[in-house]
Amino acid sequence: MRFLPRCSVLAVALMLVGCVWLRLLEVKNQLDDFDSHFKVVTTDHLLVEFLHPVLYADDFRELTRMEPTRVEALPKGSRWHVLFEKVDMNGKPDPGHYDLEFVLSFNSKSRLEVWDFPPPFLAAAPPQFLEASLRSLGKGEIFQDQRQLKVDPKHLPHITAELPNQARVKAGLGQPALELDHEDGRLWVYRYRVNTPHIEDEEGNRRFALARFWFDPASKTLLKFTGKFIGLKLSIDYRNFAPTTQASRSDED
């Protein structure tokens, strides 16, 4: 079996526009000194607290070209709820109600203070791996022509935690919309439709999001996860977190 290319473990695609671009660069610099600028709280959710907020609510509007599902007024700020409703490949709602809702809290100056990743999302990106991926972004290289930030695997920590597997992903996200054998492993595809009062969607496909999972056919462990949510394209190659001996063994399979 030929595995996926391993040139990077994580890539974030960014719509680089004017002042938003400068603020994104500032966030990247903050990520390089993660503990001074961020706090991670893990319960059944994963909360990323921005200790020195930079990004504005309007930055997210510009990046995603859409409005949140609903906005909740707070005594000192606001809270955005962005709901991705699970659908099948034909756009029919999933009867299991395995939806994903991301919550972003903004302070009185409309700057992002907290990003809440919901429990189902953590089935695909467990807290240890998600936090390590976020920390690594500060070491990433920006490719402006591709509007991407990529992280070299050498900047990633080795994590001995158990990798996600098919059972865990299915428990969190339900039945995939599509399953097939792929040259890079067993592929599961999940499809979502964002619930929003407004979205710029000239091509007719921005309302939908796909999450893809590649599993090792023998062990059923997750090899790679890619997805796009709220304008954020995330790609995690879990093998790059494995100790060297384990990663080498996977390459030889």
Phi, psi and omega per residue, in radians:
M1 nan 2.342 3.123
R2 -1.624 2.152 -3.121
F3 -1.418 2.913 3.102
L4 -1.158 2.646 3.072
P5 -0.984 2.552 -3.039
R6 -2.062 0.598 -3.091
C7 -1.214 -0.436 3.110
S8 -2.677 2.626 3.138
V9 -1.606 -0.488 -3.017
L10 -2.567 2.315 3.105
A11 -2.333 2.331 3.095
V12 -2.045 2.128 3.137
A13 -1.569 2.269 -3.056
L14 -2.143 2.439 3.004
M15 -1.576 1.799 -2.960
L16 -1.576 1.848 -3.035
V17 -2.302 2.085 2.964
G18 0.741 -2.225 -3.104
C19 -1.125 -0.485 3.092
V20 -1.059 -0.719 3.124
W21 -1.033 -0.750 -3.139
L22 -1.133 -0.678 3.124
R23 -1.228 -0.626 3.070
L24 -1.116 -0.663 3.073
L25 -1.101 -0.668 3.117
E26 -1.135 -0.706 3.091
V27 -1.110 -0.720 3.103
K28 -1.029 -0.742 3.115
N29 -1.130 -0.642 3.072
Q30 -1.111 -0.703 -3.136
L31 -1.090 -0.456 3.118
D32 -1.234 -0.332 3.032
D33 -2.174 1.065 -2.885
F34 -0.913 -0.893 -3.005
D35 -1.180 -0.330 3.102
S36 -1.430 -0.330 -3.009
H37 -2.155 -0.196 -3.079
F38 -2.408 2.695 3.020
K39 -2.350 2.334 3.136
V40 -1.916 2.210 3.107
V41 -2.059 2.169 -3.098
T42 -2.032 2.115 2.969
T43 -2.156 -2.176 2.911
D44 -1.429 -0.277 3.000
H45 -1.791 3.000 2.922
L46 -2.151 2.081 -3.130
L47 -1.862 2.210 3.025
V48 -1.822 1.977 -3.136
E49 -1.678 2.230 3.123
F50 -1.614 1.854 -3.049
L51 -1.284 -0.477 3.093
H52 -2.262 1.387 -2.993
P53 -1.027 2.467 -3.113
V54 -2.185 -0.832 -3.027
L55 -1.337 2.442 3.113
Y56 -1.676 2.805 3.052
A57 -1.025 -0.703 3.140
D58 -1.160 -0.420 3.053
D59 -1.105 -0.686 3.123
F60 -1.206 -0.622 3.062
R61 -1.082 -0.730 -3.118
E62 -1.231 -0.673 -3.112
L63 -1.238 -0.731 -3.051
T64 -1.662 -0.312 -3.096
R65 0.969 0.738 3.095
M66 -2.698 2.917 3.062
E67 -1.741 2.655 3.073
P68 -1.163 2.846 3.109
T69 -1.034 -0.801 3.049
R70 -2.713 2.714 3.124
V71 -2.066 2.198 -3.131
E72 -1.801 2.149 3.129
A73 -1.321 2.368 3.098
L74 -2.055 2.778 3.112
P75 -0.959 -0.625 3.131
K76 -2.287 1.108 3.110
G77 2.373 -2.616 -3.123
S78 -2.653 2.860 3.123
R79 -2.288 2.153 3.100
W80 -1.619 2.395 3.009
H81 -2.020 2.161 3.120
V82 -2.119 1.947 -3.023
L83 -1.798 2.185 3.008
F84 -1.850 1.973 -3.096
E85 -1.557 2.231 -3.108
K86 -1.239 2.313 3.131
V87 -2.368 2.900 3.061
D88 -1.512 -3.066 -3.070
M89 -1.165 -0.280 3.101
N90 -1.708 0.047 3.129
G91 1.540 0.112 3.129
K92 -1.394 2.350 -3.126
P93 -1.013 2.518 3.116
D94 -1.382 2.239 -3.094
P95 -1.216 -0.284 -3.109
G96 -1.422 -0.153 3.114
H97 1.015 0.779 3.075
Y98 -1.589 1.074 -3.114
D99 -1.446 2.849 3.084
L100 -2.064 2.235 3.090
E101 -2.178 2.028 3.058
F102 -1.658 2.464 -3.114
V103 -2.175 2.235 3.128
L104 -2.105 2.195 -3.124
S105 -1.851 2.294 -3.123
F106 -2.024 2.549 -3.125
N107 -1.454 -3.001 -3.078
S108 -1.140 -0.304 3.087
K109 -1.702 0.218 3.133
S110 1.115 0.505 3.089
R111 -1.798 2.496 -3.062
L112 -1.164 2.149 3.129
E113 -1.886 -0.638 -3.078
V114 -2.466 2.349 3.004
W115 -2.014 2.104 -3.069
D116 -1.818 2.000 3.058
F117 -1.641 2.168 -3.009
P118 -1.324 2.792 -3.118
P119 -0.931 -0.776 -3.132
P120 -1.049 -0.623 3.129
F121 -1.102 -0.590 -3.124
L122 -1.258 -0.217 3.033
A123 -1.163 -0.569 3.136
A124 -1.593 -0.584 -3.120
A125 -2.235 1.417 -3.127
P126 -0.949 2.633 -3.022
P127 -0.857 -0.787 -3.108
Q128 -1.061 -0.722 -3.109
F129 -1.319 -0.673 -3.139
L130 -1.153 -0.788 3.121
E131 -1.094 -0.758 3.123
A132 -1.071 -0.664 3.117
S133 -1.139 -0.754 3.130
L134 -1.119 -0.754 3.118
R135 -1.048 -0.654 -3.063
S136 -1.221 -0.335 -3.094
L137 -1.065 -0.498 3.113
G138 -1.133 -0.368 3.122
K139 -1.666 0.016 -3.030
G140 -1.281 2.856 3.099
E141 -1.909 2.313 -3.106
I142 -1.581 2.250 3.051
F143 -1.941 1.637 -2.984
Q144 -1.134 -0.600 -3.119
D145 -1.168 -0.530 3.112
Q146 -1.663 -0.094 -3.079
R147 0.962 0.851 -3.120
Q148 -2.387 2.683 2.981
L149 -2.099 2.120 -3.082
K150 -2.079 2.551 -3.101
V151 -1.992 2.227 3.074
D152 -1.262 2.374 -3.126
P153 -0.971 -0.427 -3.114
K154 -1.139 -0.313 3.138
H155 -1.594 0.079 -3.082
L156 -1.715 2.503 3.085
P157 -1.335 2.751 3.007
H158 -1.557 2.212 -3.083
I159 -2.025 2.239 -3.102
T160 -1.651 0.005 3.131
A161 -1.090 2.697 -3.130
E162 -1.132 2.355 3.120
L163 -1.261 2.624 3.022
P164 -1.066 2.670 3.081
N165 -2.313 -3.133 -3.081
Q166 -1.047 -0.703 -3.110
A167 -1.101 -0.745 -3.133
R168 -1.157 -0.778 -3.137
V169 -1.096 -0.754 -3.128
K170 -1.183 -0.616 3.102
A171 -1.119 -0.618 -3.121
G172 -1.486 -0.652 -2.996
L173 -1.963 -0.133 -3.128
G174 1.433 -2.907 -3.109
Q175 -1.240 2.324 3.100
P176 -1.174 2.701 3.096
A177 -1.267 -0.428 -3.096
L178 -2.624 2.374 3.029
E179 -2.248 2.354 3.090
L180 -2.769 2.769 3.053
D181 -1.463 2.204 -3.094
H182 -2.117 2.706 -3.128
E183 -1.081 -0.351 3.141
D184 -1.724 0.096 3.135
G185 2.352 -3.066 3.077
R186 -1.328 2.146 -3.034
L187 -1.858 2.225 2.993
W188 -1.980 2.400 3.126
V189 -2.155 2.259 3.041
Y190 -1.979 2.492 -3.088
R191 -2.193 2.431 -3.113
Y192 -2.347 2.705 3.051
R193 -2.149 2.173 -3.113
V194 -1.302 2.347 3.104
N195 -1.606 1.844 -3.070
T196 -2.526 2.505 3.086
P197 -1.279 -0.321 3.135
H198 -2.724 2.380 3.045
I199 -2.627 2.403 3.037
E200 -1.379 1.956 -2.991
D201 -2.506 1.117 -3.107
E202 -1.080 -0.597 -3.086
E203 -1.499 -0.193 3.063
G204 1.436 0.173 -3.115
N205 -2.211 -0.037 -3.106
R206 -1.258 -0.327 3.128
R207 -1.235 -0.322 -3.084
F208 -1.806 2.577 3.103
A209 -2.243 2.534 3.107
L210 -2.092 2.438 2.986
A211 -2.123 2.231 -3.083
R212 -2.064 2.440 -3.130
F213 -2.274 2.235 3.055
W214 -1.904 2.200 -3.109
F215 -1.992 2.620 2.971
D216 -1.218 2.150 -3.077
P217 -1.061 -0.541 -3.087
A218 -1.427 -0.940 -3.068
S219 -1.524 -0.292 -3.102
K220 1.141 0.280 3.069
T221 -1.448 2.689 -3.081
L222 -1.370 2.217 3.104
L223 -1.626 -0.747 -3.052
K224 -2.685 2.540 3.097
F225 -2.284 2.301 3.016
T226 -2.286 2.528 3.125
G227 -2.864 2.886 3.099
K228 -2.360 2.073 -3.123
F229 -2.463 2.291 3.107
I230 0.891 0.764 3.089
G231 1.372 -0.003 -3.130
L232 -1.816 2.080 3.054
K233 -1.702 2.110 -3.057
L234 -2.105 2.325 3.095
S235 -2.348 2.130 -3.135
I236 -2.178 2.102 3.026
D237 -1.730 1.844 -3.005
Y238 -1.185 -0.422 -3.135
R239 -1.130 -0.433 -3.140
N240 -1.285 -0.218 3.067
F241 -1.579 -0.202 -3.049
A242 -1.307 2.620 3.011
P243 -0.945 2.673 -3.021
T244 -0.934 -0.748 -3.097
T245 -1.128 -0.696 -3.139
Q246 -1.203 -0.727 3.138
A247 -1.107 -0.707 3.138
S248 -1.126 -0.657 3.138
R249 -1.132 -0.678 3.134
S250 -1.133 -0.666 -3.131
D251 -1.146 -0.456 -3.094
E252 -1.502 -0.199 -3.102
D253 -1.126 nan nan
